[in-house]
Amino acid sequence: MKTLNIAMHGVTGRMGTNQHLIRSILAIMRQGGVQTTAGEAIQIKPILLGRNAEKLRHLAEEVAHREIGRPLEWSTQTEAVLADPEIDIVFDASSTQLRASIVRQAAQRGKAIYCEKPIATDAVEARQLADECEAAGVKNGVVQDKLWLPGIRKLRMLRDQGFFGKILSVRAEFGYWVFTGHEENQTAQRPSWNYRKEDGGGMMTDMFCHWQYLIENLFGTIDRVLAHATTDLPERIDERGRPYACTADDSAYAIFVLNNGITCQFNSSWTTRLRRDDLLTVQVDGTEGSAVAGLRECWIQNLGATPRPTWNPDIAQPIDFYSGWQKLPDSTNYDNAFKIQWELFLRHVVGDGDFPWSLRNGVAGVELADAGETSCREQRWVSLSKTAH
Ligand SMILES: NC(=O)c1ccc[n+]([C@@H]2O[C@H](COP(=O)([O-])OP(=O)(O)OC[C@H]3O[C@@H](n4cnc5c(N)ncnc54)[C@H](O)[C@@H]3O)[C@@H](O)[C@H]2O)c1
């Protein structure tokens, strides 16, 4: 039995607390660790790092007690803990701009590194971080959680079964209304740094890395991008109740053309109200059938079931377009997407299995965000073939 000591930085944040600590790490501890393919058990021992002792203590004592019946270690001495020879893995889910410093310290000390996306706010730094991890010879990985969403796994299954025939196009709608905080009882549900460019915020920086690995894994390599992004709402209210100027894009509209000719359109917006199935819906249209995936569900319509509409605004629409779709059944018990990827990384660290979702792999996501920003600024298509991996 092997025990891995994991230093977790940025764990008091939204992602750090909910997805990584509670739904992944504590859930893995509660289930008794992770099994390797040889049947050995990997146990984990986290230590929570950050600046705010009170928040860390709450997580390490109250939350951990509630979830696993015992407390965790915590510390505000981040540098000292990262230098501790007992630490095997350094994890970072702090705000994007802080990532490089944590990853560098961990690489220099020979620790395995796992971190949130994006790995950096620009492609130059992203490449440097991947280079440094490779030069240090440390195992490393980046969160690419959407690949394990039930809806996306169902789409991949349909693709592998040849359901679509020839895939023609992909249309994704992502987003929801993020309150500005100006109205009473409608506080913002995302951190304020997300809306400040100078603090590493912005829709393209945040979401294009997700779209890059999603498209690459399901549909093919991106050849070029045409993007337009805007800052729709100029002012929001921060965590302390003070107004601040929004300097980052809060909506982005992109066309990605793949090497294989598939056209992918991705709309991403924090200033839209939903009239669709889920916060993210991905529609795939193929010659033999179409599918619409949300986070968990996936609906399909094949060629034989495709209705024959005619354009006639003079009568009420006679076809109920929603009724011609069939909901796919669950084909397995879908575990939390972040937890699945954590388990794969833990096994990889003890030498059990590959982990292709490395920092090098994460560079491509940052390059796509950079290309999107260039396209938007210069109002032109930007080719990715020169930087493709
Ligand atoms: N995989 C996903 O789906 C997903 C979703 C949202 C965010 N993210 C990524 O996760 C990261 C965190 O996002 P979030 O929404 O949880 O942000 P957040 O603002 O809620 O959390 C940020 C964390 O960083 C810490 N932090 C901030 N400044 C610090 C400093 N100077 N020193 C030490 N710690 C500091 C905060 O205390 C907090 O723990 C971002 O990189 C973001 O891109 C990923």
The ligand as a Tripos MOL2 file, in Angstrom:
@<TRIPOS>MOLECULE
LIG
   44    48     1     0     0
SMALL
NO_CHARGES

@<TRIPOS>ATOM
      1 N1        -12.0880   23.0760  -14.7390 N.am      1 LIG1
      2 C1        -13.0940   23.9330  -14.6830 C.2       1 LIG1
      3 O1        -14.1940   23.6720  -15.1290 O.2       1 LIG1
      4 C2        -12.8870   25.2790  -14.0480 C.ar      1 LIG1
      5 C3        -14.0030   26.0680  -13.7300 C.ar      1 LIG1
      6 C4        -13.7900   27.3160  -13.1130 C.ar      1 LIG1
      7 C5        -12.4940   27.7410  -12.8590 C.ar      1 LIG1
      8 N2        -11.4330   26.9520  -13.2060 N.ar      1 LIG1
      9 C6        -10.0480   27.3950  -12.9540 C.3       1 LIG1
     10 O2         -9.7640   27.1980  -11.5730 O.3       1 LIG1
     11 C7         -8.9570   28.2700  -11.0850 C.3       1 LIG1
     12 C8         -9.6460   28.8860   -9.8660 C.3       1 LIG1
     13 O3        -10.8980   29.3970  -10.2530 O.3       1 LIG1
     14 P1        -12.0350   29.6770   -9.1650 P.3       1 LIG1
     15 O4        -13.2520   30.0170   -9.9300 O.co2     1 LIG1
     16 O5        -12.0690   28.5680   -8.1800 O.co2     1 LIG1
     17 O6        -11.4650   31.0010   -8.4860 O.3       1 LIG1
     18 P2        -11.6250   31.5260   -6.9760 P.3       1 LIG1
     19 O7        -11.3670   32.9780   -7.0350 O.co2     1 LIG1
     20 O8        -12.9120   31.0370   -6.3990 O.co2     1 LIG1
     21 O9        -10.4530   30.7990   -6.2010 O.3       1 LIG1
     22 C9         -9.1190   31.2180   -6.3150 C.3       1 LIG1
     23 C10        -8.2700   30.6350   -5.1990 C.3       1 LIG1
     24 O10        -6.9670   31.2270   -5.2850 O.3       1 LIG1
     25 C11        -6.6480   31.7850   -4.0180 C.3       1 LIG1
     26 N3         -5.8060   32.9630   -4.1790 N.ar      1 LIG1
     27 C12        -6.1110   34.0880   -4.8560 C.ar      1 LIG1
     28 N4         -5.1050   34.9760   -4.7560 N.ar      1 LIG1
     29 C13        -4.1440   34.3790   -4.0030 C.ar      1 LIG1
     30 C14        -2.8450   34.7690   -3.5430 C.ar      1 LIG1
     31 N5         -2.3310   35.9650   -3.8440 N.pl3     1 LIG1
     32 N6         -2.1260   33.8760   -2.8300 N.ar      1 LIG1
     33 C15        -2.6220   32.6470   -2.5270 C.ar      1 LIG1
     34 N7         -3.8400   32.2310   -2.9130 N.ar      1 LIG1
     35 C16        -4.5870   33.0820   -3.6530 C.ar      1 LIG1
     36 C17        -7.9720   32.1550   -3.3910 C.3       1 LIG1
     37 O11        -7.8440   32.2820   -2.0000 O.3       1 LIG1
     38 C18        -8.8000   30.9480   -3.7910 C.3       1 LIG1
     39 O12        -8.4950   29.8410   -2.9490 O.3       1 LIG1
     40 C19        -8.7720   29.2520  -12.2450 C.3       1 LIG1
     41 O13        -7.5060   29.0330  -12.8490 O.3       1 LIG1
     42 C20        -9.8600   28.8790  -13.2170 C.3       1 LIG1
     43 O14        -9.4970   29.1070  -14.5600 O.3       1 LIG1
     44 C21       -11.6090   25.7450  -13.7680 C.ar      1 LIG1
@<TRIPOS>BOND
     1     1     2 1
     2     2     3 2
     3     2     4 1
     4     4     5 ar
     5     4    44 ar
     6     5     6 ar
     7     6     7 ar
     8     7     8 ar
     9     8     9 1
    10     8    44 ar
    11     9    10 1
    12     9    42 1
    13    10    11 1
    14    11    12 1
    15    11    40 1
    16    12    13 1
    17    13    14 1
    18    14    15 2
    19    14    16 1
    20    14    17 1
    21    17    18 1
    22    18    19 2
    23    18    20 1
    24    18    21 1
    25    21    22 1
    26    22    23 1
    27    23    24 1
    28    23    38 1
    29    24    25 1
    30    25    26 1
    31    25    36 1
    32    26    27 ar
    33    26    35 ar
    34    27    28 ar
    35    28    29 ar
    36    29    30 ar
    37    29    35 ar
    38    30    31 1
    39    30    32 ar
    40    32    33 ar
    41    33    34 ar
    42    34    35 ar
    43    36    37 1
    44    36    38 1
    45    38    39 1
    46    40    41 1
    47    40    42 1
    48    42    43 1
@<TRIPOS>SUBSTRUCTURE
     1 LIG1         1 GROUP 0 **** ****
